[in-house]
Amino acid sequence: MVQEYEIVVIGAGPAGLSAGIFVARQRASCLVISKDLGGQLNLIPKLENYPGMMMSSGPLLAKTLENQYLMLKGEITFDTVEKIDETESGLKVKTTRSEYLAKSVVLAPGRVPNNLGLENESMFSNKGVHYCTKCDAPFYQGRTTATVGVGGYLLESGILLSRMAAKVYMIYKGGGLGGDKDMIESIKKKENIELVPNTSIKSISGTTSLQQITLLDNSGMEKTVDVDGLFIEMGSKINLDFVKHLVQLNASGEIEVSGGGKTTHPAIFAAGDATHIPYKQIVAACGDGASAGLSAFNYAEKLKGKHGIRADWKKTIGDTVFHY
Ligand SMILES: Cc1cc2nc3c(=O)[nH]c(=O)nc-3n(C[C@H](O)[C@H](O)[C@H](O)COP(=O)(O)OP(=O)(O)OC[C@H]3O[C@@H](n4cnc5c(N)ncnc54)[C@H](O)[C@@H]3O)c2cc1C
């Protein structure tokens, strides 16, 4: 049987969990559907810029947000959303294992790091192949590493690895490094970094974990290098195939949103890194998630002929007027 909720939120990163908290607190029925808990928060072992917390970690923040949401009687299921369709009774959210009906949907599917598309890349993921230098560089203390990527991602990766690893190959397709000049100067001074320009990675190999990478330069020359770890820093992508027929995306494939997380579909709201907002950071995702959640709640309330929540709250308790 198809389960019905007033609001379904897609994604349990900071945007989706914040949306869920604000919906559940209004005692509306809310389901968060997500592939995992935390999204990109899982890539942040040390979190320094979340206001109100001196020091935290991404996974700890994710667990705290989830607990807060569950305490407010929100529901969560770990599954993948494959398609959203319009039906006469609302939006049908099809997942790998089930189907749900919702009056309104909040999209918060975030982003995932890009891979290189090598044949056996996924086999070596977390077995020598990493997509988050910040998170995993400490595993490579005194070992041989390589990093491949673009722009500032590559520069940062090289610098972080050079602090830990004995050797860092920095591999890039162009003739020179691009990005922040101070970072480039600092990289050139590091004795344990070897720059490998005009080169791409042709293949990777190993037994139970990564052992070698084969490089291909612009002249067609191949060279195989022994490495313990390969860090892939190619930016990130958004996958909105499940909803792109319903909402407008911009040229970068991000969801276009206006105030309150409105999309071009009246019943669908969005927040976080999958939207076109600048400064893609956790606190922004949380704030926009809260707004999108309340907008979705208001939409569902209006369908019932109710007023919903005003953008400028005012409540009188006893003799006191509270403004929120
Ligand atoms: C390495 C790294 C370090 C960072 N460090 C910081 C930092 O120090 N401070 C800071 O403020 N920000 C930092 N950020 C950015 C921050 O993590 C993001 O801005 C934030 O996580 C975005 O939140 P989100 O909820 O929009 O998306 P995400 O965190 O990406 O979460 C999206 C969620 O949606 C789920 N999902 C996606 N598609 C589907 C689907 N089809 N079905 C079901 N579920 C789906 C995902 O599994 C995931 O759980 C960092 C990012 C990275 C990659």
The ligand as a Gaussian input file, in Angstrom:
#p B3LYP/6-31G(d) Opt

LIG

0 1
 C       34.997000      17.715000       1.952000
 C       33.969000      18.732000       2.335000
 C       34.185000      19.543000       3.426000
 C       33.254000      20.537000       3.793000
 N       33.504000      21.299000       4.887000
 C       32.585000      22.223000       5.287000
 C       32.789000      23.007000       6.445000
 O       33.809000      22.890000       7.137000
 N       31.824000      23.902000       6.790000
 C       30.692000      24.072000       6.056000
 O       29.861000      24.894000       6.439000
 N       30.476000      23.332000       4.942000
 C       31.382000      22.425000       4.534000
 N       31.155000      21.664000       3.411000
 C       29.951000      21.905000       2.630000
 C       28.739000      21.234000       3.293000
 O       29.035000      19.898000       3.597000
 C       27.540000      21.322000       2.358000
 O       27.298000      22.673000       2.050000
 C       26.287000      20.718000       2.998000
 O       26.505000      19.396000       3.426000
 C       25.121000      20.741000       2.014000
 O       24.021000      20.168000       2.624000
 P       22.822000      19.513000       1.782000
 O       21.873000      19.008000       2.804000
 O       22.362000      20.482000       0.765000
 O       23.474000      18.332000       0.949000
 P       24.279000      17.021000       1.316000
 O       25.065000      17.216000       2.556000
 O       25.001000      16.660000       0.076000
 O       23.165000      15.934000       1.632000
 C       22.306000      15.459000       0.618000
 C       21.610000      14.189000       1.063000
 O       20.658000      13.803000       0.068000
 C       20.773000      12.390000      -0.176000
 N       20.293000      12.117000      -1.540000
 C       20.770000      12.597000      -2.705000
 N       20.057000      12.125000      -3.740000
 C       19.110000      11.317000      -3.211000
 C       18.088000      10.498000      -3.766000
 N       17.865000      10.439000      -5.091000
 N       17.330000       9.760000      -2.932000
 C       17.515000       9.803000      -1.595000
 N       18.487000      10.563000      -1.011000
 C       19.256000      11.301000      -1.810000
 C       22.239000      12.119000       0.034000
 O       22.472000      10.741000       0.272000
 C       22.534000      13.001000       1.248000
 O       22.220000      12.340000       2.436000
 C       32.074000      20.688000       3.026000
 C       31.849000      19.847000       1.931000
 C       32.783000      18.882000       1.584000
 C       32.540000      17.978000       0.395000

